[in-house]
């Protein structure tokens, strides 16, 4: 995790029986952010209200075997984004961005040794068919096409912690180090939407600068791409945001039982000063961040507790623990997915992955008769000394 420059938020608890929600709005004031037309409030109790998926829950499984050679080999998927051209993958251990086509054939890569000083991911603009890479130790953002071909080098005129794109609009998030002031200079916008002509910015999430303490909170990834839809989920915020025609909206609010939430005075009580990061690391059963947020036509998925991922059916309101889906996969295909994370959404399919070690252990531990039931692609990979992770596209029943 990477610490933000300036980041402190106050929280409040809404009592709903034994349910509560944490919201980062106690001093961020913005009445212009309205609920989406399809806004939903999700009350989730991990210990009681999770449904068990039926055997036909998974419609089909598709494997994308990523070509592995000396140029293309990597160890882990830190960030993944499917595009019209294929799959873009960032490995944080190698600080390298890899490009594969839609069949898994290796095309290109961008590395810190050749292209940058230091990076922590990438941003895709599907409308402009561009990928943006912020070289955080230089004054430049580098622009490439969706195959990794160099296009431009942009000088960073202001600090932007993270940014994303939707429908030609650019969304900038500042993590409480904003250059965008109000008219009376008393507040600053924590987020801005830049119009298609790059000539006007509309500010959101207005805050008072002197309420900030930078060393006490995690600065983590907050933008997620889903089927040409940009979603935003932040540290210590129970809302999942979207963007519609250049405006910021709230799409979902997640409400959890109080036993899974932080203390009500976690960010306001001075007894936690300079101790909050340690507290979060020691109390990983408490939810403080929504991550891996993706949506297709029927489901919303997100991680909300340590190593816990939820699938929520948007029409029926049923909730499914991804651990249960993994168990279903094991029954059907003898797959045991480690990490239990959704890495992205490709059209209607949710993407997860199998590591080489996972495949090797899974196949070699089986009896020979059971090995024949494993997908032939995976059996061949298990015979090798090393292979890239295999992407698994899960097509779920509507």
Buried (B, 14 or more C-beta within 10 A) or exposed (E): EEBBBBBBBBBBBEEEEEBBBBBBBEBBEBEEBEBBEEBBEBBBBBEEEBBEBEEEBBEEBEBBBBBBEEEBBBBBBBBBBBBEBBBBBBBBEBBBBBBBBEEBEBBBBBEBEEBBEEBBBBBBBBEBBBBBBBBBEBEBBBBBBBBBEEEEEEEEEEEBBBBBBBBEBBBBBBBBBBBBBEEEEEBBBBBBBBEEEEEEBBBBBBBEBEBBBBBBBBBBBBBBBBBEBBBBBBBBBBBBBBBBEBBBBBBBBBBBBBEBBBBBBBBBEEEBEEEBBEBBEEEEEBBBBBBBBBBBEBBBBBBBBEEBBBBBBBEEEBBBBBBBBBBBBEEEBBBBBBBBBBBBBBEBBBBBBBBBEBBBBBBEEBEEEEBEEBBEBBBEBBEEEEBBBBBBBBBBEE
